[in-house]
Amino acid sequence: MAICLLLMLVLSGCEKPAKKSVAETTVPLETQGTIIALGNSLTAGYGVPEEKVYPALLEKKLRRDGYHYRVINAGISGETSSGTLSRIQWILAQKPDIVILETGANDGLRGISTELIKENISKTIQLLQEKDVEVVLAGMQIVQNLGARYTESFAAIYPAVAKDQKIILIPFFLKGVAGEPDLNQADTIHPTAQGYEIILQTIYPHVLQAIESSRKRSTEK
Amino acid sequence: MAKLHYNFIYRQIINSRKQVAVFILCVALSLLTLVSLGGFSHSVRQSTLKDARTLHAADIIIHSHYPFSTPLADVVNKYTETGMVQSALVHELFSMVQEPSTTRSLLTNLKVVEKGYPFYGQVELASQRNFTEELKSGAVIVEQAVLDRLQVGIGDTLNIGNGAFIIKDIVVREPDRPVTFFSFGPRIFISAEDLIALALIKKGSRIHYNYLLKVNDPEKIDKLADALSAKALKGQERVETYRTSQSGIKRFLDNFLFFLNLIGILTLVLAGAGIQSALTTLLRQNEITVAIMKTVGATSRFITVHFIAMVMVLGAIGTALGLVCGFILQLFFPILFAGILPANITITISWLTVVEGIILGMMIVGLFAFLPLRSLRDLKPSFIFRKESVPAKRGVLHYGAVGIIVLFFVGLVIWQLEDMLTGLYLVLALFGLIGITTAITKILLKFLRTRSTRSLALRQAFKGLFRPKNLTVPIIITLSIALAVIFSIFLIEENLNATFVQSYPPDLPNVYFLDIQPDQKKEFVNILGKKPQFYPVIRARITSINNKPINRAQELQRKRDNLAREFNLTYRDYLLEDERFSNGKKLFGDHWKDLDMHDEVPVSVLDTVAEIGDISMGDLIIFNVQGIPIKARVTSIRTRSESKVRPYFYFVFPEEILQDAPQTIFTAVRFSAAELGALQNKIVSRMPNISVIDISQTIKILARIIHKLSSIIQFFALFSIIAGLLITISSVFATQFARIQEAVYFKILGARASFILRAFTYENLIVAMICAGLAGLVSHIGSWIVCKWIFSIPYGFFVGETIIMMSITVVLIIAIGMASSITVLKSKPVVFLREHGQE
């Protein structure tokens, strides 16, 4: 037992500098592109250190898997889909290759009409597509207490828009996280660091898909 | 015991009527304070606590975002079954409500209540009917805004969840509307019987679960709350009592009650000082009489007994007067405090309070009269011939008496505050202030003594300060302390007002419009019909301060605010109404275009965030505005009065820097309740993305409570101001006796009345200025300590008000002095000489 522990200590001791050198060599590598995580507090990571929120986690994971993309956290707490639409020029100015669009939840919490949300998201996507940005839309559902009529109409926005505008859809961004007391903060709607690990697993395949098609697009040009 | 000569006592009283009057009034005032504050503060405490309880509608409230855990629910059930408590479950949730015949829908804030809610206070309905009787299964009671926004009326149907409900009534006021109520939707009440029909409580729902408990034995509230807390799930279930719940109101209530007690104590101190000062002067005036009596054979015992008898008679008169005033005042309480105290609270002065008051009154008189009376014993017949005062022997008895007075005082303070440590600190602080005052007075007088001046009148005035047998030092100290107390009460009150009351001025915005997009501004102004103040909001994070990166993990550990969060930046080129500069003169300095050369922009910082981040003028803050870095130099630091309900911004930039950055705009305006409904409809139909937050209800309740409490403070502060005035009058009288003689001699020597008046006025002016200056200094130190350490509120110096108070003091002292010397100046010297010939 003791030997085992000792061995582990020695091994881990050896591992550290090795890891560091890998990290050092990877940083200067030219980035292959920019991903912007555009969204509200769920993207900004309300109450969670920035490095533990999904955009930072995503960048790390992509790097580990050999994708050298910069992931910018452009989440704004409390933002509605109208706000997202309003700042799209600012986002485009940063020349993203991929945008992960996560918006609408605050509209839902304020009971804003689902038609307006749909219109905003759809316009946002259109503006991004005009600049050849690959869009990944984060599907969202809203708290059930608002009533079946509203929640159903809300959840239907995302697949409909994704289908219409032919973009990649993450069926439900908070899958496995929403409603779980352990994975959410005391306010019950904002995920904990642990919750973001699950979110990362949920979105990862869709991001890879976006990277593939973004690359295909640029080679086509 | 020797037979009392009533005539002697009577003559003594008549001879020194001014001092006697001050003495009696001081006794009366201390009694009045004790009796009415004692009795009344109990009522006030009850009333304010009742207010606090009404704000929670219960004694104990358990909050959770999830259904209550079994152990906790079991305990509540056990308590309910054994009759220790009554309980009611209240679910609060947002839900969309549809008007069935149209497609109109509205986000509302549902409150599903069990029978029994509210345990305290009342849900007032437009129909004046009883809430519980109106809220039957299948019915809803809604806020007016619901009717306005959905364009429906009473009797119409609303679809909520899986159910259909008839609108039965309109809610006008809800007792436990949270103080920080900031809601996106108007209120709808539903009976808990319909909870299943609603079918809104399921997985994925966001519900506030509240257990409201009314404890039948009020003594057990804290004990039960502790027992419940022990069973509650940490971090998920929160147990609060109406007393422990932290809110702005609660803090104000605590501060308010403490301040009320403080005023009571200070009034007592002032009245006690008044008693002593009046008595000292009175006895001093009679020193010669006493000396002569001793010469012709009166024993010390005879004299002491008679003066004690006199003090007792005066004390009894004062006590009686105080009690009568207390009773009369009590009759007027309902008028004085109309709308302040709830009608069902009876303000009675109990017999216990009266007995307590009489005993305390006698103790105060006895203690404060002891030392002056004792000095009579040491008075020798030879006093008639000698002008200098005989230094009193300060034996064990003297110091013992002083010790007892101090102990009595400490005990009184602790008894009033019901808190040992705070009481001790307070007494220490008071003694400290007295010490400072004494030291400064002595130094100042020493300095003045060495001054010489050409003006004869002024010279005489200086000399007057040091005439033998003069009471200059003790009088300056007494006066300064008395004035300092009054000033302090005023300053503390002003600071409490500035922090709490002025946060709720009548023109406060009562509705917020959020999420206005830049291109909607024009249309918004058109609908509103007036141009409101727009507040653009740009979200950003701080990357570094002076090139030191923000330590995010460490920042998130901070309890209050932290630098790791997203900040709301804004742009404008002027100060807001409640802002002023604490550093710098212009928002962006004078040379901000120069900063451009270094790729830097100016930023104005609010002092609160400057404190958190240790930011000072000229520091470099790098912001990350959604991916774009901005290097900002601090060009000014702003501070604001801490009004909680006006918008404020930590970081302000010039317009050209941020106008193109992604932003949303909000605005805060004031509209009458009548206009509000229609306006909201218009805006929501034309610009559905704009959210409306109506805080008119919240503001109304808060403002009402805070204003009424502040008027109670004002009323009781009046008591101590009267006590202070009495001391001032008594002190000035005390200095007059020696002056009268001087005036006579001046006249004999051929001085004109105007010269004498001038000399006296100068003397009074010097005393007044020293006192006012000292009081100003000491009161600011004292109030600062109270505000900073006891109330934890920001301290304002109120320079203008301080100067006015000091000026009034000076004028008052001179006026009283003049009024009391005028008779001497008018009378012929010979009259005085005949009366006082033997001197």
Interface residues (C-beta under 8 A of the other chain):
Chain A: I36 A44 G47 P49 E50 E51 I72 A74 I76 S77 E79 T80 S81 S82 G83 L85 S86 R87 W90 I91 A93 Q94 D107 L109 R110 G111 I112 S113 L116 N120 Q141 V143 Q144 N145 L146 G147 A148 R149 Y150 A178 G179 P181 A186 D187 T188 I189
Chain B: H65 Y66 L93 F94 S95 M96 V97 Q98 S105 L106 L107 I160 G161 N162 F184 G185 A199 L200 I201 K202 K203 G204 S205 R206 I207 G235 Q236 D515 Q517 P518 D519 R539 R541 R552 A553 L556 A564 E566 Q626 G627 I628 D660 A661 P662 Q663 T664 P688 N689 S691
